[in-house]
Amino acid sequence: MEFPTANTVEAFRENLAAVRAKIERAAERAGRNASEVRLLPVSKTVPEERIRLAIAAGAHQLGENKVQEAKRKHANLIDEDVKWSIIGHLQTNKAKEVAAFASEFHALDSLRVAEALDRRLEMEGRSLDVYVQVNTSGEESKYGLEPGAVPGMLEALRGFETVNVKGLMTLAIFSDDKEAVRTCFQLLRRLRDEARDRDPALIGPGELSMGMSSDYEIAIEEGANVVRVGQAIFGARPTTDAYYWPSATAKQ
Ligand SMILES: *Cc1c(COP(=O)(O)O)cnc(C)c1O
């Protein structure tokens, strides 16, 4: 896929509009309303000067995979109207930083991290919207709970007042095989539906955070409520995916 780099506010407006148009068409194909799908632009690796252009073009909530990078951008862009979503795996020793400035966390994959977040959030007098990450591809390189661990995790999260469960999150398999990708999204939806059937109180609005530049249209057809899109808005990333997902083979 070709992802030209946006270097002006106008270019960002165009890229955002193009992605939104594709979101609308995918929703239409699935008989859904596009208003059920939130676009979360992902600004990882993008320098602050270019992020300012994207904000001016209307991106007021941004996803970042790494806490240190997000923290730096949050500080450098404190004068801007923008909120931050952490979308990558978190180590417990970084929970403190996420609790201090993030508004959402899309990659909750262990009870220990939830405990660490809860402790810090309580101190800060804040709360955090979270999505429980599930490994739907069975790939060892992927973070996330095994599908079978989802019910127990949701049950355990009931005890944390500061952690608001919004739904489930996944990364599909890295593959050109669209049906294999679709199967991952279908699994996440089934897990959400089963959780709702068991106890709707445990999964909040039951949203599905799934889909990125290469597969967000498929994700929407399968029920995505949040799509996390980076390269289709900001341009191709210089770093390979392996930097963000330890053993992912380059999939640019
Ligand atoms: C980088 C990233 C995305 C967006 O990927 P693009 O290819 O830039 O659209 C989505 N989700 C997560 C967890 C990411 O780290």
The ligand as an SDF file (V2000), in Angstrom:
LIG
                    3D

 15 15  0  0  0  0  0  0  0  0999 V2000
    0.7920    1.5210   14.8190 C   0  0  0  0  0  0  0  0  0  0  0  0
   -0.4330    0.9050   15.3280 C   0  0  0  0  0  0  0  0  0  0  0  0
   -1.6380    1.0120   14.6220 C   0  0  0  0  0  0  0  0  0  0  0  0
   -1.7550    1.7620   13.3010 C   0  0  0  0  0  0  0  0  0  0  0  0
   -1.0260    1.1370   12.2980 O   0  0  0  0  0  0  0  0  0  0  0  0
   -0.9780    1.8070   10.8270 P   0  0  0  0  0  0  0  0  0  0  0  0
   -0.3970    0.7920    9.9500 O   0  0  0  0  0  0  0  0  0  0  0  0
   -0.0970    3.0040   10.9720 O   0  0  0  0  0  0  0  0  0  0  0  0
   -2.3560    2.2010   10.5010 O   0  0  0  0  0  0  0  0  0  0  0  0
   -2.7630    0.4150   15.1530 C   0  0  0  0  0  0  0  0  0  0  0  0
   -2.7120   -0.2480   16.3220 N   0  0  0  0  0  0  0  0  0  0  0  0
   -1.5790   -0.3650   17.0300 C   0  0  0  0  0  0  0  0  0  0  0  0
   -1.6000   -1.1170   18.3100 C   0  0  0  0  0  0  0  0  0  0  0  0
   -0.4060    0.2070   16.5620 C   0  0  0  0  0  0  0  0  0  0  0  0
    0.7290    0.0990   17.2770 O   0  0  0  0  0  0  0  0  0  0  0  0
  1  2  1  0
  2  3  1  0
  2 14  2  0
  3  4  1  0
  3 10  2  0
  4  5  1  0
  5  6  1  0
  6  7  2  0
  6  8  1  0
  6  9  1  0
 10 11  1  0
 11 12  2  0
 12 13  1  0
 12 14  1  0
 14 15  1  0
M  END
$$$$
